[in-house]
Amino acid sequence: DFWLVHRPWIDQVVIETPDCDKWVREPYVMDVWLDSGVAWIAAVDGERNRELWEKLYPYSWVTEAIDQTRGWFYSLLASSVVYTGRAPYKSLLITGHIVDKFGQKMSKSKGNVIWAKDLLAKYGADPVRLYLLTKAAPWETLSFDPDEVKSAVSQLNILWNVVKFADTYMELDGFSADKYKLGEWLDKALDEDRWLLSELNKMATEVAKYAEAFELHNAARAWADLVVETLSHRYIRLLRRRVWSEEPREDKYAAYAVLFHVLKAALIVGSMFVPHIADYLWQSFVRKYDKSAEESVHLARYPEPGPVDEELAEAFDELFRVFSLAAEARNKAGIKLRWPVSKLIVSGAQRLAKYSHLLAYLANAKAVEAGDCAGDGYIKHEEAGVSVCVPAKLEPELYYEALAREIVRRIQVMRKEMNLAVNDNIDVYVESGDEELKKAVESQRVYISNEVRAVKLELGRGPNGSYWREWDIEGAKAKIYIRKA
């Protein structure tokens, strides 16, 4: 019976053999954690390798899950104190357990086990790592939802696309880190470039601070926020027009120097969270433009954070907050962001005056005015004391420009489907029976041609062999034909 193996009943069991008198239970049994509990000296054979052991001891950091509190953590501490009078570790991190998305312990009997090999095969190691890091604090219980790993996949796709964007235009314009050194080109940079550098410095400082405090969730979130929000959603949006220009502008090369510096530093910081994609992009992007870069991102030193420009940060935070309000006002009015409006009227934004040209570009407005709107001709959206007004209806004089932007969007889709390079020129033909659409092509010919790199833009059917698609453009049917020029 099971109860026989417990005290006091087990002490009544006596085994007799021909070779000895009697076998009884050993009354003084050592804890089974003793062997791993002396790892602080046994792992390096410290009695025979005294110099090495004394160099390492006490160890900087130990980590295990919360169930090891009584087991490994205590046995390490107790054996070390008994032997040396000192704790064997300077600090430790006790991690929480991983449970299923409903908070239930995973077990085969419940059928709710998530196998690591299946996750890695489906998503890859880095998305799983990033998800685990950002989902919860290391010491908290983590409710694991496999579907949520997709958010980490999306974040890394954004990183990939930002690097691809930079690589495309840097290659076209002959950028190299040696030729365009950041220190030599910084005086030619625009405020948005300096803002990006300040945001990088802020992120690098925060990640180091959080990592030292074991707040790995906050460290990984700060890094991901720089990649997704600061770089992709904000800076690249501002930069596109500058790099699209074929003019050899000094501020364009200054932007390349800034962007390369930021991406290089972001990959170094991110290598602790997503080591595989960070090193892949280091090899394919950083070492392509910087021949003196380390052989691996994991051999590079952590970036030395520079100063954070708080005033600039506040100004750009306000800029993007007002842009968000403008987008909400447009949504209320039913006016797409691609469609231009004559003006925005902004109230309550204290730092916007210097950057109203950036707001006009972001919000696709011909002008930005300070003040409050009155009358029925505007739609207003207001939050936290800041309001933005947009025209309630698209002005007739801007209607053709709006149609032109719809045409441009569809041509860009077709360029992508044709796998054309960014600098490939094309011939475009637009066939439609809609008079308004034809007027839009005629009146906006220069704009459309510049946006899609069209050498020729004509109304009518395209030549045989052209790639074509039929589109519905704001209720009008049109066939667009494209061929490489």
Secondary structure, DSSP 8 states (H G I E B T S, - for coil): -GGGGSTTGGGG--EEETTEEEE---S----TTHHHHTHHHHTTTTTT-HHHHHHH-SBS-EEEEGGGIIIIIHHHHHHHHHHHSS-SBS-EEEE--EEETTS----TTTT----HHHHHHHH-HHHHHHHHHHHS-TTS-EEE-GGGHHHHHHHHHHHHHHHHHHHHHHHHTT--TTTS-HHHHGGG--HHHHHHHHHHHHHHHHHHHHHHTT-HHHHHHHHHHIIIIIIIIIIHHHHHHHHH--S--HHHHHHHHHHHHHHHHHHHHHTTTSHHHHHHHIIIIIHHH-TTS-SSGGGS---------HHHHHHHHHHHHHHHHHHHHHHHHT--TTS-BS-EEEES-SS-GGGHHHHHHHTTBS-EEES---STTEEEEEETTEEEEEESS--GGGHHHHHHHHHHHHHHHHHHHTT--TT--EEEEEE-S-HHHHHHHHHTHHHHHHHHTEEEEEES---TT-EEEEEEETTEEEEEEEEE-
